[in-house]
């Protein structure tokens, strides 16, 4: 197995309920590669991408990068993900438990 490269940039933070911007779409002019990711949060919390933020955790109009099944289950990216130019990244906690997001990424 090949080692996974750690991205030059990172986000480590806690998100409570509302959609919180992790990566601004305006900062993504040529693409972004999510290199590593660790997520923990309440059931149905999401990390989503696209040109706009999700309206709630059941929003099906934005691509979901990670869907969480419960705070006792930590979730990891299984492989790097390329976000197309103009796409941002948002987290949305669904419930009283915050969503913890720890990612590394590279801007192309």
C-alpha positions in Angstrom: 0.0 0.0 0.0 1.3 3.4 -0.9 1.5 6.1 1.8 -1.1 8.9 1.6 0.3 12.4 1.2 -0.7 14.9 3.9 -2.0 18.1 2.4 -0.2 21.4 2.8 -3.3 23.1 4.2 -5.6 21.9 7.0 -8.9 22.5 8.8 -9.4 21.3 12.4 -12.6 22.4 14.0 -15.9 21.8 15.6 -19.2 22.6 13.9 -22.5 23.1 15.7 -25.7 22.6 13.8 -25.7 25.3 11.0 -23.8 24.8 7.8 -20.3 26.0 8.5 -17.9 26.8 5.6 -14.8 24.7 5.8 -13.4 25.7 2.3 -14.7 28.8 0.5 -15.7 28.1 -3.1 -14.1 31.5 -4.1 -10.7 30.1 -2.9 -11.0 27.1 -5.3 -10.0 28.4 -8.7 -8.2 25.4 -10.1 -9.4 22.5 -7.9 -8.7 21.2 -4.4 -7.6 17.7 -3.3 -8.8 16.5 0.1 -5.9 14.3 1.2 -6.9 13.1 4.6 -10.0 13.4 6.7 -11.3 12.3 10.1 -14.9 13.0 11.1 -17.0 12.5 14.3 -20.5 13.8 15.0 -24.1 13.0 15.6 -26.2 10.7 13.4 -27.0 12.2 10.0 -24.3 15.0 10.2 -22.8 15.6 6.8 -19.8 17.1 5.1 -20.8 18.3 1.7 -19.4 20.0 -1.4 -20.7 22.1 -4.2 -21.1 25.8 -5.1 -23.6 26.5 -2.3 -24.0 25.4 1.3 -26.5 22.7 2.2 -29.8 23.9 3.7 -30.0 21.0 6.2 -28.6 17.6 6.8 -31.1 16.0 4.4 -30.4 18.4 1.5 -30.0 16.3 -1.6 -29.0 19.2 -3.9 -25.4 19.2 -2.9 -22.9 16.3 -3.2 -22.2 14.6 0.1 -18.5 13.8 0.8 -19.2 12.2 4.2 -22.4 11.0 6.0 -22.0 10.2 9.6 -23.9 7.3 11.3 -23.2 8.2 15.0 -20.8 9.8 17.4 -19.5 6.4 18.5 -18.4 5.7 14.9 -15.4 7.8 13.7 -15.3 8.1 9.9 -12.3 8.5 7.7 -11.8 9.4 4.0 -10.8 6.2 2.3 -9.1 7.9 -0.6 -8.2 11.5 -1.8 -11.1 13.4 -3.3 -10.8 16.1 -6.0 -13.2 19.1 -5.6 -13.8 20.7 -9.0 -13.0 24.4 -9.4 -15.6 26.6 -7.7 -16.7 24.0 -5.2 -16.4 24.6 -1.5 -16.7 22.3 1.5 -19.3 22.6 4.3 -20.1 20.7 7.5 -23.5 20.4 9.0 -24.1 18.9 12.5 -27.6 17.3 12.9 -28.3 17.4 16.5 -27.0 18.4 19.9 -23.6 16.7 19.3 -21.1 18.9 17.4 -19.4 17.7 14.2 -15.6 17.4 14.5 -13.8 17.8 11.2 -10.0 17.2 10.7 -8.9 17.4 7.1 -5.7 18.1 5.1 -5.9 19.4 1.6 -4.0 20.9 -1.3 -5.1 23.8 -3.6 -4.1 23.1 -7.2 
